[in-house]
Amino acid sequence: MSSNTSNLSCGNITEYTPAIGVQEVVHISLQSLIFCFGLAGNLILLSIIVSQRNLRTTPNLFISNLAVADCIYLLLFVPCDIASNFGLQLPTVFCKTLYFCRILTVGVSVYTLLAMAIDRCLAITRPLSTLKSSRPNLVPRLGLGAIWLLATALAVPYAVGSHIETNLHQLPHGNCLAVRSCFPFPREWGSGYSRAMRILKLLAYYAVPGLLTVLFYGLMAGRLLRSARQHGQANSSTAGHAEGRRKLAKLVLCLALVFFIAWGPDHAITLYFFMAKQVSGSFLRFKMIAKLLPSAYSASNPVTLCIISKRFRAHFLQVITCGRRAVNEGGTTGAGTQYRSGAGYRTGRAGRNSTALLTSVAVVARRQLLLKRQFRCCQFAAMAGGNPATTEKQRTDREHIAHFFSVL
């Protein structure tokens, strides 16, 4: 714990206790709602990806990593932020843990989004290289490990330097007010260290990943435009694969946009502290909004997935309604469709296969009956004689019909 007395002469020192007004009540209420809905949504998202084998793809592996980081942020930062409004003083260990986990989860989120942009760029610009890999999930898993290691390394200075700092403010009659806060930069390390860390945070967690994401999406857009001009007459299968890649790229783009919009005000505060000489009242109101937006982002990914992806929306509805809304193979919900798990799905699939087989047998039998009638008509016409040209055509028809029966 450090203290900044600024050479004040204090008679009585009073601990600061924040007053809970309308703004604080609104802030606490919003943070509580974000905590409940965000934690529930991310846990449901993780359970869906883990339980559904057909959802264990590379993009969903990255999405589950985002959900893990969001859960850590919600579990650690949001309750501490709510407690700070009631004047609860956290020990130094919690101060270090809080800053470390906050910076760690931000790094994991931003670098996971960058990895998703790289993955989608490779899938669109070099689709054959992704298909040649014998172990396609190995590289994404190694990438996730590297992301966690990099984010941990960048967050270690915050764990080392974070501390409880006490600032004294002069009151009338020679008294002082002591304000305790968790501060990430020790004053004994100098002001140059705090400036360098703020610039590093802005570059490493916002500016550089944002520019790289824009670059990769620019490459994707150029590739899609060239592909649309070159393969205007592509078959339905190729068009379907291209449309699937475009939809997935749009989903990743939306997740990245939400992140950079939510964390933009927080980095704007970093620049403000770096350049401004004094803090105004409007800045404090802006700071309250800036503290809410990152928490809202941690709860926004399940909502974004439900809005954009029909498959995730169907699975979320199935979980929320406790299985009463079934999920069919197309990713939509319906009352009479068997869910793709367990004996119900196997029974439904067997019934559909049996119906399709009976329909095929009926079609073949009807075709045989029509061809037999045509064969008899040709025989009667041949016995009755007639035009030589007509007889030749009937003979050709008989040969075709006989060949059909021989291959059935």
Buried (B, 14 or more C-beta within 10 A) or exposed (E): EEEEEEEEEBEEEEEBEEEEEEEBEEBBEBBEEBBEBBBBBBEBBBEBBEEBEEBEBBBBBBBBBBBBBBBBBBBBBBBBBBBBBEEEEBEEEBBBBBBBBBBBBBBBBBBBBBBBBBBBBBBBBEEEEBEEEEEEEEBBEEBBEEBBEBBBEBBEBBBEBBBBBBBBBEBEEEEBBBBBBBBBBBBEEEEEBBEEBBBEBBEBBBEEBBEEBEEBBEBBEEBBEEBEEEEEEBEEEEEEEBEEBBEBBEBBBBBBEBBBEBBBBBBBBBEBEEEEEEEEEEBEEBBEEBBBBBBBBBBBBBBBBBEBBEBBBBBBBBBEEEEEBBBBEEEBBEEEBBBBEEEEBEEBEEEEEEEEEEEEEEEEEEEEEEBEEBBEEBEEBBEEEEEEEEBEEBEEBBEEBEEEEEEE
